[in-house]
Amino acid sequence: MLVLSIIWASMSVCAQKLSITVRDIPSIRAYLFIDGYYGEEKYSIDTIELQNNITHTIDFRNSKPGLYSCHFLNGDTANFVVGIDSLLQISGTYSELMKGKLSFAHSSENSALQLLLQYKKNLNSTTDSIGSMAAKMDEFEPQYETRSTQMRNFLTNAYLAYDEQLDQLERLYPKTYTATILIPLLKVSMPDKVQQAQFDNLISFDHYHFFQDVPLGNEGIIANPYFEEKLKTFLASYAHHGNQDKLKKDLLYMHDSLSTNAAVREFIRYVQIKYYMKTGPGKLVDYLAQLSADEGCETNIPYQQNAVIKSLLAMMPGRAVPPLTIKDYEGVSRSLYGVMMGKKAGVVAFWASTCTHCQDSMPAFYSWYMQERSKGLEVYAVSLDINPDDWFNFVSAKTPEWVNVCELKGWESESASIYKVRSTPSFVVIDGNRKIVLKTTSLQEAKNSLLTLLRK
């Protein structure tokens, strides 16, 4: 696979600029998309239309250190770090860039990131292998306990070796975002000698010490998807789900005791609400929502405000879906409530013809829709395009028979604001009473939910 050439000039400041020069661009629109991370969600930093042999520049001076995403239309997506290096330069032919994975020269930030991701991949491979061997064990075999102990020892040794790799990496690339945020975040918490005497199992240890290495006071911790992943792992595996009172104490502990940073605390609450909105029970969402209502502080970080939590709650399952009336490509106003009248199930789908994932998922969804529409299914597809030709050409060729509407305002569309859409594609599943059943970015989750409604 061809490698993109990316060069950072080293300076002890946050990255300031990204520049890209592309040759041999075909006679089509060529876009470069740059996104930032708020947990697992992406938000748009910039989109530039590339021109042959012209250097385009993106200013990062107002951006914070963290993980960012870069991709071309129909091309590969790669993550890179904005941190202590100051200049990111990309150059090459259009066809080369479309095929390649990002690699970095003279960038301590991104050299550290690539090594970290490789170590993490190797650990996952090892733990998957150990887990597979453990799953094949017969609980009635004579040496079951002996082999179980061996499996636990193999796992412990793999974790210790991985943590040692991360310690070496931290020493090799000090002061980088990887060293200060990602390495402590992705380390496996292991008990020291004193803790070993107190805990005779890792599950109990992790309940109390799962976040012991995490830099919870550093706001940069939320500018990547790994912190959200860690929070959800704790909720899934190390919280008291068998006892509601103890679980509420765990949730309070996560919010009140993990961090003194307001933005980090707000992010923790955000992840908690998202998690229980998806898994239930609804009573926990109400409990967390009330805690949010009792706090009045907000921050100025993108999507990092109490408003984000209020947005989540506005799209909570069981609530009436907000009304929409948007024009289709013939200029006719189409009401969501009118379109869904008499239907058993529906979905409001937010997408864009310039979205790589949408280009694959929307035609696939349309094929499935054509099979299920006779059972009472309808789709209200809201495009976040700006260019009317891009929108019309796509829908007329790929999705002509469901309801296609567009404000032609991109991310400034009022519908995206009302529905709290942060990424495309996004799907809001509604029932025959126009009540929200599910909001998701997963097409498969949306289809599963719709099938349940259609079978009633």
Secondary structure, 3 states (H helix, E strand, C coil): CCEEEEEEEECCCCCCEEEEEEECCCCCCCEEEEEEEECCEEEEEEEEECCCCCCEEEECCCCCCEEEEEEECCCCEEEEEECCEEEEEEEEEHHHHHHCEEEEECCHHHHHHHHHHHHHHHHHHHHHHHHHHHHCCCCCCCCHHHHHHHHHHHHHHHHHHHHHHHHHHHHHCCCCHHHHHHHHHHCCCCCCHHHHHHCCCHHHHHHHHCCCCCCCCCHHHHCCCHHHHHHHHHHHHCCCCCCHHHHHHHHHHHHHHCCCCHHHHHHHHHHHHHHHHHHCCHHHHHHHHHHHHCCCCCCCCCCCCHHHHHHHHHCCCCCECCCCEEEECCCCEEEHHHHHCCCCEEEEEEECCCCHHHHHHHHHHHHHHHHHHHHCEEEEEEECCCCHHHHHHHHHHHCCCCEEEECCCHHHCHHHHHCCCCCCCEEEEEECCCEEEEEECCHHHHHHHHHHHHCC
